[in-house]
Amino acid sequence: MKLLTKEIEEELLKYGIDGQRELVFHSKVIARFFNPYGIGTWLITGGKRLVDGDWLLFGYVSLIYNEWGYILLSELKSLKLGNKIPIIERDRYLRENTTVHDECVRLGIRESEYE
């Protein structure tokens, strides 16, 4: 599955890496990536294309702890089952104009107490 579509790339370029940072949990989720085999949800709210063609993404991440942070698209793509099968998928049915708060409520993810 392609993690970034043209539409998602356009949204990332529109908001940039820090374009929604001040909105915190009211930030629009541009893309949601998840691990269907275990823990791991990334609610992406911004990003920028790097010189080498990779993308630096920013958003709210739910792994062992929930926190705001950065991840490279190449890092998401490198996560594989048995070093062969890519495990990270993109939510193809993400609701339009949903916020980080909306997705946290829908998915049962606890919002961190700090911003």
C-alpha positions in Angstrom: 0.0 0.0 0.0 1.2 3.5 -0.9 1.5 5.4 2.4 1.4 8.9 0.8 -0.9 9.8 -2.0 -0.7 12.9 -4.1 -3.6 14.4 -2.1 -1.9 13.7 1.2 1.4 15.2 -0.1 -0.5 18.4 -1.2 -2.1 18.6 2.3 1.3 18.2 3.9 2.8 20.9 1.8 -0.2 23.2 2.6 0.3 22.9 6.4 4.1 22.4 6.5 5.9 20.8 9.4 4.7 23.2 12.0 1.6 24.8 10.4 -0.9 23.4 13.0 1.4 23.0 16.0 -0.4 25.7 18.0 -3.8 23.9 17.6 -2.5 20.9 19.5 -5.3 18.3 19.8 -7.6 20.4 17.5 -5.1 20.0 14.6 -6.5 18.4 11.5 -5.3 14.8 10.9 -3.9 14.7 7.4 -3.2 11.0 7.5 -3.4 8.1 9.9 -0.9 5.2 9.8 -1.3 2.1 11.9 0.1 -1.3 12.6 -2.7 -3.9 12.1 -0.6 -6.6 13.8 0.1 -4.7 17.1 0.6 -1.4 18.7 1.3 1.8 16.8 -0.8 4.6 15.5 0.5 7.8 14.0 -1.9 10.8 13.5 0.0 13.0 11.1 -0.7 16.7 11.2 2.2 18.1 9.2 5.2 17.3 7.2 7.8 18.5 4.7 9.6 16.9 1.8 13.4 16.5 2.4 16.1 17.1 -0.2 16.6 13.3 -0.6 12.9 12.8 -1.4 12.0 11.4 2.0 9.3 13.1 4.2 9.7 14.3 7.7 6.3 13.9 9.4 4.9 15.4 12.6 2.0 14.3 14.6 0.6 12.5 17.6 1.9 9.0 18.1 0.5 6.2 20.2 3.1 3.4 20.9 3.9 2.5 24.5 3.3 6.1 25.5 1.3 8.8 23.7 3.3 11.8 22.6 3.8 14.4 19.9 6.8 13.8 17.7 8.6 13.5 14.3 9.1 10.4 12.2 10.6 9.9 8.7 8.3 8.2 6.1 11.2 5.9 5.4 11.2 4.8 9.0 7.5 3.8 8.7 8.2 2.0 5.5 11.1 0.1 7.1 8.9 -1.6 9.7 8.4 -5.1 8.4 7.1 -8.5 9.6 9.9 -11.0 9.3 12.0 -8.4 7.5 9.8 -9.0 4.4 6.2 -7.9 4.7 5.6 -4.1 5.3 3.3 -3.8 8.3 2.4 -0.1 8.4 -0.9 0.7 6.7 -2.7 4.0 5.9 -6.3 4.5 7.0 -8.0 4.8 3.6 -11.3 5.7 5.3 -10.0 8.6 7.5 -12.9 11.0 8.0 -12.4 14.4 6.2 -11.6 17.3 8.6 -11.2 15.0 11.6 -9.0 16.4 14.5 -6.5 14.6 16.7 -8.9 14.8 19.5 -11.7 13.2 17.4 -9.4 10.4 16.4 -8.2 9.9 20.0 -11.8 9.5 21.2 -12.8 7.2 18.3 -9.8 5.0 18.8 -9.6 5.0 22.6 -6.2 6.7 22.6 -5.5 8.8 25.7 -4.4 12.3 25.1 -1.2 13.3 26.9 -1.6 15.7 29.7 1.1 18.0 28.4 1.2 19.9 25.1 
